[in-house]
Amino acid sequence: MLQMFRNFFKSKLGVGVTLAFLVLMAVAFVSADSLGTLTGSVSATDKVAVVGDDRIDVTDLDRAARESLQRERQENPGITMEAFVAADGLQQVMDGLVTRSVLQQFAAMAGFRTGQRLVDSELVKDPNMRGPDGNFSQDTFRQVLTQIGVTEQAYREDISVRLLAQLVVSPAQAVPQLPASIARRYSELGLETRTGSFIQLPASAFAPTAAPTDAQLQAFYAANRNRYLRPERRVIRYAVFGEDAFGNIPAPTAAQVAARYNRDRAQYAASETRRFTQLVVTTRAAAQAIIAEVNGGTSLEASARAKGLSTTSIASTTKAGLTTATSAAVANAGFSAQQGSLSAPAQGSLGWYILRVDEVVQQPARTLDQARAEITAALTAEQRREALNEATARIDEEFSQGKSLAEVARELGLTLTTTRPLTAGGQVYGTTEAAPAALGPVLPTAFEMEESEPQLVESVPGQQFLIFDVSRVTPSAAAPLAQIRNDVATAWRVDEGMKRAAAAATRIQRRVEGGTTLAAAVAVEQVSLPGVTPLNLSRQEIERQPQVTRPTILFFSMAKGTTKALEVAEAEAWYVIQLSDVETESVPANNPRVQAQRAQLAQLLPDEYTQQFIAAMRQEVDVEIDDEAVTALGQLLAGNGN
């Protein structure tokens, strides 16, 4: 039940504490300074927060925000920095950086330390830092740091913070058994029934009927530009072609075929392969006893099972392969036995082996003429691959030297296709139509490229190739007011209606609190409204609902005898809700519902305790956040739109 209410209040970018720990556990700062050219109301040297003895600069917040945006783009490729900031992403990143600093300083106040040797031990355990021999490699470590653009000091600091988090926060998560009395109270709470009533105040009932003035429309549009953001669009030119575009590849000559036959002569010599069923025992005497049982009519598998052993299969192998896997003695014995019979016992790497020969395949020697077709096919494939590699290398070189996509297309005899504007999500802008299927593998790359920088890719290995470039980029921006005037006017009316509905909700709430009935309080309003709706709901009923509305959640959060007003933007309405009575049932301590409730709450307590502990730490460490600097950075990032 509690989890249901928690899930409802999650924002699109996640709960603040969750993002805080994402920032906490991620590598905090990259080495490149992305704010070196900042101008205007914020500079790279400004601070956005002071946490105890530490300060968080604009540079730190900018870096963390850009990294958080990149993580968000893994789930939502089309999201821009402007949309990220509009959804409170920057504020949540700010909270994460503050939490990180608070944790470090609280840990220091409590006497927790993470020495270099402890950090080194974490590095050694990281599988990403191991070399070919499976051990920690300093060279691999440096390569990883270079790839992710982080200094060694920053990476070590991140490990240190993770260790401090484990030391400081883990005890708060070691939740004791929830007292049965609390579980019983929650069980009774889950059985309560509430009665009351509500009135809906739709914005449409209060919205002005007259058209907005130009000044009103301009002001509303300016204040709500983020509502009308259009995603970045790109026009891509491309051509798909096969290996035939590179011309005919000559067939292998007789001399080439003969040379390959001589090089691999051993491959075409006579050979013998065998399949076996294997049983390994500890002594020669045990092996001989099993052979005697099998010769007497018992199967090898049955004899093994009777002794608590099991047989294994050996796939088709040569004598040399069996020698490598076992020993020369075992291989000699196995290749001396007849098909269907057992080999003599022979000692190998695991003990004494008994082999049953399941299959013998004799491969006669093949002459050059007999192997010619196979060799010709192999050489043809190799020559085709080599020719394709040379051709694609030549095209890459031409692109790097400045040749245009059109020039290379003419050289290959190809016709270029130009797409309509596409979004990063793989759709034709303004429609539900998907982007051309051929562009699927390269679309993410196309949204990272500059204009007129042609590239070649092998979309289907050895079969299909693609040359493409981006011919036009339309950055993400708000739609011009002139193009969406009617939509903005409609939204303005809804917005004005919501403001007037809010004022009406406040008036109705005050009348009810003054002793008037809800119906009478509504009747005073000179607006045509829906009637007052009675409510009689139990928690069990709402738990069975797939989705719980915000008015219902408020109804089950209010105190008996109170009246509340609630804005529900998605419904374009305000609600006034009155709770008249609450009835509960008594639940015996031995009721199974109590134990079930106890188990459910126990799963939530670690997270609850962690959040409360973090809040308590923030009270112990002085935190000052410069909201104006954070806002200024948000405006700058949103204005850049990248």
N, C-alpha and C positions, 0 to 999 in steps of 0.2 A: 504494500500500500504506500509506504513512504517513498519507495523507488519510483512509483507511478508519478507522484508529485514532483520528485526531483527531475525526472526526464522531461516533464513539461516545461520547466523553467530553463532548460539548456538553450544557449544561444546558438546561432549558426556557426560561429567560430569556436564553440566549446566553452565550458565553464572556465572562468578566469584562473582558478587554481590549477585546473588541468593544464592550461597553456603555460602557466607559471612553471610547472614542473617539466613541461616540454622544453622550455627555454633553459631551465636549470640543468636538465640532463643532456642537452645538445651542446656541441662545441660553441662557446659563447661568442667569440669574436674572430672574424677573418682578418687577414693581415692588411688587405688593401683598404685605403682610406677613401670612401665614396663621397665624403663631404668636403673635399679640398677646395671646391669652387663655390661653396654656399655664399649666397648674398642675401640681403634683405633683412628680415626681422630676426633671423637666427643664424648663428655661425657655428663652425665645428668646435670652437673652444667653449661655447656656452654649456652650462650644466643644466640638466633637467631634473635632477634630484640629488639630495644629500641624505645618505643613510649612515647614521652614526659618524664614523670617521672617514667614510668612503663617499665618493661622488660618482654620479653617473652622468656622463657628458652626452651631448647631442650625437656625437660620433658613435657612442656605444648603442644608443637607442636606434639610430639609423641602421647600423649593421644588423642588429637583432631583428628589426622589422623586415629588412630585405630577406634575411634567411627564413623568417617565419612565412613570408609571402611565397618563397620558393617551395616550402613544404606544402603550403595550401594549394599551390598550383599542381602538385602531384595528384590531388583529388579533383581540383577544379581548374583545368588548364586555362580557361578564359578569364580568370579573375585578374583585375588590374590593381595597382597600388591605390588608386582612387577609391575603388570599391572596397578594398581591404581596410582602408582608413575609415570609410563611411560606416563599416560594420563594427566599429570599435576595436579593430584588430590592433592598432597602434597602442591603445590604452591597455589592452590585455598584455601586449609585449612589455609595456612599461611596468605593469604589475609583476611580471615574471622576473625582470631584472632586479626590481626592488626586493622580491622574495629571495632571490639568489644572494644578494648582498646582505640581507637581514640574517639569512642562515649562516653565512660565513662569520659575521660578527657575533652572533649569538653563540656559535660554537666556540669562538675564541674566548668569550666571556665565561663560558662554562668549563674552559680548560681543555677542550678537544683540540688535538693537533694531528696533522697528517704529514709525516716526514717523507723525505725523498725516497727512502728505502721502501716505504709502504706504496708510494706511487710507482716505483720501479717494479714492485711485485705485481701490480695490476697490469702494467705494460707487458710484462713477460707472459701473463695469462691470456692476453688478447690474441686470438688466432689470426687477426688481420695483420699482425706485426711479425709473423713468423716467416723465416726463409725456407728454401727448398728442403733443408734438413729437419724442418719441424720445430726449430728453436727460434727464440727471439733474434731478429736481425736488425741491426742499426740501419743498414741500407734500406731495408723494406720500410722501417719506421719513417725514415726521411722521405721516401717516395710517397708514402701515404699522406704525410703532412703537406707535401708539395701539391698533390692531387686535390686535396680539400682546401688548400690555401690558408693553412693555420700554422702559426709559429709553434715551436716546441714548448716554449714557456706557456702559451695559451692552452695548449693541449694538456700539459701537465696540471695546470690550474683547474681545468675542467674535471680531470680525474680526482683531484683533491676535493673539489666541491661535491662530487658524487659520493665520495667516501664520507665526507662530513654529513651529508644528507642521511646516509645510512646510520651513522652514529647518533645523530641528534633526533631524527624523526622516527626511526624504527621502534624505540621504546614506546612512543605514543601509539603505535599501531598494535602493540602487544596487549590486545583488549582482554580483560578478564571476562569470565562468564557473566552474561547479563542477568541481573537479579530477576527471579521469577515474579516478583511483585510488579516490576516495570513491564514485563512481558504480558502479565495479566491485565494491566491497565490498558495497554495497547490493544489487546484482544477485545476488551470491552468497547474501546473506542471504535474498533472495526465493525461493531454490531450496532452502532448508534443510528438513529433515524432523526432527520431534521425536517421541520416544517417551517414554511415562510412563504414569501411571494417576491416577485420581481416585476419591473417594468422596463421595457426596452425603449430607448430614445434614439431612433435612427437618424443619422445625419440628414437624410433626404427630407425628413419632416421639418428641419430647421434651415435647410440650405436656401440661400437667396435665389430668387427666380430671375432677377435681372442679370445681364451679362456683366462680367468684371470690366473695369476700365483698363486701359493700356497700362497705367501705372500700377494698378493692383496685380495685373497679370505678370508684368515684368518683375515686380517684387517677389511674388510667389515663385516664379520660375528660378530666380536667382537664389532663393533660400532652399530650393529643393532640386537643384541640378542633378544630384546623385540619383534621383528617381528616373532620370531620362538618359542615363548613360547607355551608349551603344558600344558593343564590344569591338575590339580591334578586328579589322578585316584585311585580308590580303588576296591579291589577284596573282595566280600562279600560272606560268607558261611551262608546258612540258611536252615531251614526246616519249613514247614507249617504243622499244624496238628489241629485236632478237639478235642472235649472233650472225644472222644472214646479212645484217647491215654492214658487217666488217668485210664482206667479200668471201669468196670460196677459199677453203683451206685445202691445199693439195694432199692427196692420199699418201700414206707412208710408202716409201720405195722398198723394193725387194731387199736391197742392201741393209736398210734400216731394220727390216723384220729379221733378217739373218743375224745381225749384230745383237739384237735384243734376245734372240734364241740362245746364242752363244753365251751371253752374259748370264742368263738365267737357266743354263743347261741343267743344273741340279733340280730345278723345279719340274722339268719334263722327264726326268729319269724315272725308272720303275720305283714304286713305293708301296708300302703296306701300312695300313692303319687298322687299329683294333679298338673295340669297345669292351669294357670290363665291368664286372661287379666285384667290389673289393671288400675284404674283411681283414681287420688288423687285430692280432692278439699279442699277448705279452711274451709268450715262450714258444719255442719250436715244438715242444711236446703238445701244447694246446692246439697248435695249428694242425699237427698230424692227426690228433684225435678228431678234429672237425672234418678233415678230409676223409677219414675213415667213415664217419657218420654219413657224409654226403654220398660216398661210394656205396653205402649200404641202403640208399634210397631216400634219405632225408634231404630236403632242399637246403641250400646254403643259408637262405634267409631264416628258415625254421630253426636250424641249428644255432644260428646267432641269437635269435630271440630267446631260446631256451637258456642261454647263458647270460642274458641281460645285455647282449651286444646288438649292434645294428650294422647292416651293410650300407655301402655307398656306391654310387655309379661313377665311372670314369668315362667321360665323353671320348669320342673317337680321337685317338692320339697315335703318334708315331713312336717307335722304340726310343728315339732320342728324347722325345717329350716325356715319356714315362720315366726314363732314366733321371731327368732333371727333377721330376716331381717326387720320385721315391729313391731308387738307387739302381746301380747297374745290375745287381743281382736280381732284383725284383723284375726289371725290364727283361732280362734274359729269360727268366722263368716264364713270364707272361707271354713272350713272343715265341716260346718253344712249345707251349701247349696247343692242343687242337681246339677248334671252335666247339663250344658246348662243354668242354671239360675244365677241370681245375688245374691250376699250375702247381708245381712243387712249392712248398713253403720257402720263402726267401726273406732275408732280413733287410729292412729299409729304415727310413728316418724315424718312423713312429713305432716300430716293433716288427713282428713277423707277419708277412703279407700272404694272404691266400687270394688268388685272382681267378674268377670264372670268365672265360673268353666268351662274350656274348655275340660278337660279330667280327669277321675278318674281311677287310676290303683290300683287294689287290688292284693297284693302279699300274697298268703296263706302261712302259716307256713310250713317249710320243716323239715321232720324227718332226722335223721342221715343217713338212707339209701338213702333218696332222695338227700342229699347234699354230699354223699360220693365221687362221681366222681369229683366234683368240688374241694373238699378239697384235694383229692389225687393228682390232677394235681398241685395244689398250693404247697403242701408239696414236691412233686417231683422236681418242679422248684427251691424251696428254698434249698433242699438238694443238687441238682446238682450245684447250685451256691456256696454253702458252700464248697462242695468237690473241685470244681474248684479253689476256693480261697486258700484252703489249699494246693492243688497241685502246684499252681503257686508260692505260698509263699515258698514252699519247694525248687522249682527250683531256685528261686531268692537266697535263702540261700546257695544252693550248688554253684551257680556262685560266690557269695561273699566269699565263703570259698576256692575258687581256682579251682573248677572243670572246666574242659574244655568243650567247645561246643560239641566236639565229644563224650565225656563221657556221657553227659546228653542225647545226641541224641541216643546213644546205650541203655541207660536206658529206654527211651521212645519207642524204636524200630523204630526210624526214620532214614531216609537216607538223608544226607546233600547234598545240591546243591551248587556248587561253580560258581559264575558268572564270566564272562569275565570282564576286567577292566571297571569300570563305572565312569562317570563324575558326578559332583554335579548337573548338569542340567537334570539328569535322562536318559542318553543315554549310550549305549555301545561305548567305546572310539573308534574313527576312523570310525564309521558307523552312519547311521541314525536310527538304531534299538533302540527301547526304552528298558529301564531296565525292569526286570520282574515286572509285575503288583503287585505281592505280596509285593514287597519291597517299593512301593510308599509311604506308611505312615511312614516308618522308614528311608528313604534315607537321609533326612536332619540330623537325629541323627547319622547315620552311618558316615557322613562326619565331625562329631565333636568328634568321639570316638578315643581312642587309639587302636592299634592293639591288637588282642587276648584278648579282654574284652567282653565276651559274654553277651547278654541281652535277656530278654524275654518280649514280648509285646502281648497284646490281640488285634489283628488286627480287628476282628469282634466280638463285645461284646457277650460273652456266646457261640460263635460258632467256632471261628478260632483263633489260636495262632501262634506265630512266635518266634523261637529262632534264633539268628544270631550273627555273629561277623565279624570283619574286619581282613582278613588274610594277606593282603598286601596293603601298601600305597606307591604310586609313587608320590613324590612331584611334584608340578608344576616347570618346568625348561625348558630352551631352548633345542630344539632338538639337538643332537650331529651333528656337521658339516658333519661327514662322512655319516650320514643317509640322509642328505638333500642337498648334495653337488650340485646336478643339479639345485635345486630350488634357492640356494644361488647364483650360477653362473648366472642364469637368472636375478635375482634381481640386481646383480652387474652390468650387462650390461645395465639394465634399468636406474640404478643410474648414471652410467657414461654417458649414453645418455642424461639424464636430465641435467647433468652439462654442457655438450657441447651445448645442446639446449638453456640453459640459457645464455651462452656466445653469441650464435648466435642471440638470442632475443635482447640482449643489443646492439649488433652491428647494427641490423636492425633498432632498435628504434633511435639510434644516427643518422643514415643516413637519416631517415625520418625527424627528427628534424632539420637536416641540409638543408632540402629543397628537398630531393629526394622523389619520389612517393613510396608508399609502395611496389608496384609491382617491381619497379626498385631496391629497397633496398633488396628485397628477391632474385632477380635474381643474385646478386653478390655472394651469398652463393653457394658453389660448392657441393650442396646436392640436391637430388631429393625430392621436397616438394610439398604438395597440393597447388593448386592455391589460390590466394587472393579471399576471399569471400566478396561480398558487403553486407552491412547491411542497412535495412530500417525498423525500429521497433518503435512502439508506446508503451507507458506505459500501455495502455488499453489492448494491445495484451499480454504483459507478465503477467499482472494480471490474465488473463484467463488461463495461463499455470499452470498445477498441480505442477511443480517443475521448479525453475529458476536456470539456470547454473551460475557459478561464472563469466565467461566472460560476460554474459548478465548483471549481477549486476554491474560489473566494467564499462561496456559501458554506463549505466545510472547513473554512479557516476562521470564521467569524465567531464572536462571542454571542451567547444567547441574549436577545433583546436589543441587538444593535442593527444599524442600517448603514450600508456602504454604497459608494458610487464607484463604478469601474469603467474605464475606457477599454473597448475592444476594437482596435484599429482595423483588424482584418475583417470584422463584421460591419465596419463603418457605423458604429453605434456606441452609445453609452448605456450602462445598466445601473439601475438603483435596486439594490437587493436588501431585503429585510428578513432577518432570522427571528422567528417567533418562539420556537421551542426546540429542545434537544432531549430525546429519550434514549437511554442506554439500558443495556441488559447486564445483569450480573453473571460473570463467568467463574465457575469453580476453579480452584487452583489446579485440580487434576484433569481439567478439560484438555484434550489433545490440541485444541486450537492455541492454547497457551504455549505449548512446546514448539509448535510450528512457527508462532510469532517470534518466539525467543530465537530460533534458528535464523529466521529472516533478518531480524534486527542485528544479529551478531555479524552478518556479512556486511552491513552498512557502517558499523561502528568504527572500523579502522580508518576509513576515509573521513568520517565525521570528526574523529579525534585528531587526525592529521590537520584538517582545516582549522580546527579550533586552536591547535598548538601553533600553527603558523601565525594565526591572528594574534595570539598571546606574545609570540616572539616580536612581532611588529610593534607591539606596545612597549616592549622592553628596550627596543632600539629606536632612537629618534629618527623619524622619517619625514623629510620635507620634499615635496614634489612641486616643481615649478609648472603649474598647469598651463600658463601662458606659453612657455617654451615648448611644451609638448604639443599644444594646439598649433603653434607656428610651424613646427616641423611637420605635423600632419598636413597642414595646408600646402607646404612646400612639396612634400612627397606626392600628394594628390594632384597638385598642379603639374608636376613632372609627368605623371601618368605612367610610370614605368615600374 
